[in-house]
Amino acid sequence: MSELRSYVSANEPLSVRKQCALLGINRSTLYYDAVGESPENLEVMRHMDEEFTKHPTHGVLQMQDFLLALSFTVNAKRIRRLLRKMGIMALYPRRNLSKLGHAKYIRPYLLRNLAVIRPNQVWAIDITYIPMAKGFMYMTAIVDVYSRYIVAWDVFNSLDAKNSLAVLKSALAHHGKPEIINSDQGSQFTCALWTEYVEEVAKIKISMDGRGRALDNIFIERFWRTVKQDYVYICPASDGTELYKGLSEFVSYYNNVKTHQGIGRTKPVDLYTAAA
């Protein structure tokens, strides 16, 4: 993969997109550079991510106590900064959390009491922090709620809204479109770029979790817990290319081999393709 990437040049007559298509590589792999922090901060972030995966209601002060028990003396300001960089927010009810300028893009939660009875009825999208041996990246994934099938995913070195939109476009190109797509109220989704494309171009209904509600996007949260505990924490990648390859193998296993108790101990691929 790294050898193929070296052949791509912005100075060639062909566009970067066409060069990648001819070489059979994903254009986004050209930008798989891990985000850096100091070695101590990276270790702190890895520990906080593991703790948050187990206890998503833990806030700054509880994280501070948790780190102190591990012999890390970290002030609250530093913990808050690192959690924000990781895209982590404790799950508990809050007031007045909508960012000014983004409130008009927030949509209601449409899944309450909705019977999800078929594939491509509801998709859920989310972003998570992925620790690596040296640095970290962010993974965006979309799950079909009915079958638990991961319809698209990718890794990036930023939380830009365009990354989430790229993953959605990939899912639409390969699997058609859902009736509803659910997300949290993160800035990647409460913006014109996301809402205008989803609603006006793709003609998909947007649903958004209530702020601080742990169960509104439970199926994608379960996938994050599985991919981190079964792969990311056990096999920290040394670079973005290794991470992408490892995640590709794990997502394939998750979709095509692993059985899920929540869907009657069947494989997501069987449930998704049987009725899609």
C-alpha positions, -999 to 999 in steps of 0.1 A, spaced: 0 0 0 27 25 9 45 17 -24 14 24 -44 8 56 -25 42 69 -35 32 68 -72 5 94 -67 15 129 -74 -4 162 -75 19 174 -103 6 149 -128 -18 157 -157 -43 132 -142 -62 142 -111 -53 126 -78 -87 109 -78 -81 93 -112 -46 82 -102 -60 65 -71 -87 48 -92 -61 35 -117 -39 22 -89 -69 7 -70 -63 26 -38 -86 47 -16 -78 84 -21 -82 90 16 -53 67 23 -30 95 10 -38 114 42 -35 86 68 -10 105 90 -15 100 127 -23 130 149 5 137 174 7 146 211 34 141 237 41 105 246 26 111 281 -5 127 267 -10 98 243 -7 73 271 -32 94 292 -56 96 262 -54 58 256 -63 51 293 -92 76 292 -105 61 260 -105 26 276 -122 40 307 -148 59 287 -156 28 266 -164 10 299 -180 40 317 -193 66 293 -209 87 321 -175 96 335 -167 133 333 -136 154 339 -133 150 376 -139 112 376 -113 109 348 -89 129 370 -95 105 399 -91 75 375 -58 87 362 -45 95 397 -51 59 406 -28 50 377 -2 75 390 -9 102 365 -12 137 380 -32 156 354 -51 188 360 -87 193 349 -79 218 322 -55 193 305 -80 165 308 -108 186 293 -86 196 264 -76 161 256 -112 148 259 -123 175 234 -95 165 211 -107 129 213 -142 139 206 -154 125 239 -182 139 260 -197 123 291 -232 109 286 -256 126 310 -283 152 307 -272 188 304 -288 222 297 -282 247 270 -256 227 252 -264 237 216 -236 257 201 -246 291 189 -250 292 151 -256 254 150 -290 252 167 -309 257 134 -293 225 120 -304 203 150 -331 178 141 -355 159 163 -349 123 174 -371 101 151 -363 66 164 -383 67 197 -409 40 195 -401 33 158 -402 -4 148 -371 -10 127 -381 -40 106 -359 -40 75 -325 -32 62 -319 3 49 -347 17 70 -324 33 95 -287 39 95 -266 54 123 -234 73 119 -208 82 145 -171 91 150 -147 77 176 -111 83 187 -87 55 177 -54 53 197 -23 41 180 12 32 190 23 67 183 -5 91 177 -42 86 170 -68 89 143 -106 92 141 -128 65 127 -162 72 112 -187 44 106 -223 39 95 -243 9 108 -275 -5 94 -296 -6 126 -318 -35 116 -289 -59 107 -260 -43 126 -241 -44 92 -214 -18 88 -223 -2 54 -193 21 53 -164 34 73 -130 52 71 -103 67 92 -92 103 92 -68 126 110 -94 153 117 -130 157 128 -140 177 97 -176 174 85 -165 166 50 -151 133 63 -184 122 76 -200 132 43 -175 112 24 -183 81 43 -220 86 38 -215 91 0 -195 58 -1 -224 40 17 -250 54 -7 -229 44 -37 -226 8 -25 -258 1 -6 -285 25 -18 -300 49 7 -318 46 41 -351 63 50 -335 78 81 -299 84 92 -293 90 129 -264 108 145 -255 128 176 -255 166 177 -218 170 170 -206 199 149 -199 175 120 -237 169 118 -252 202 129 -239 222 100 -251 232 65 -227 209 47 -243 178 63 -279 188 66 -282 203 31 -267 173 14 -286 147 34 -320 163 32 -319 182 -1 -296 161 -23 -299 126 -9 -335 131 3 -330 112 36 -346 121 69 -322 132 96 -326 121 132 -304 133 160 -298 120 195 -309 140 225 -279 156 241 -262 133 267 -286 104 260 -265 72 261 -290 49 245 -302 69 215 -273 56 193 -267 24 211 -260 2 181 -230 22 168 -218 25 204 -218 -13 207 -197 -15 175 -172 10 190 -168 -10 221 -163 -42 202 -138 -29 177 -117 -12 205 -117 -41 230 -112 -68 204 -88 -51 181 -76 -15 187 -64 -19 223 -49 -53 217 -31 -45 184 -22 -7 184 -12 2 148 22 18 141 9 40 112 -23 49 94 -18 23 66 -15 -5 92 -45 8 110 -66 9 79 -56 -27 69 -63 -40 104 -97 -23 106 -106 -36 72 -100 -71 83 -119 -65 116 -149 -49 99 -151 -78 75 -150 -102 104 -177 -82 122 -200 -82 92 -194 -116 78 -182 -140 105 -192 -128 140 -226 -137 152 -246 -111 173 -268 -120 202 -290 -89 196 -301 -103 162 -307 -139 172 -271 -150 170 -269 -145 133 -243 -127 111 -250 -91 100 -244 -100 64 -270 -127 64 -297 -104 78 -287 -75 57 -285 -93 23 -315 -115 30 -340 -86 28 -320 -57 14 
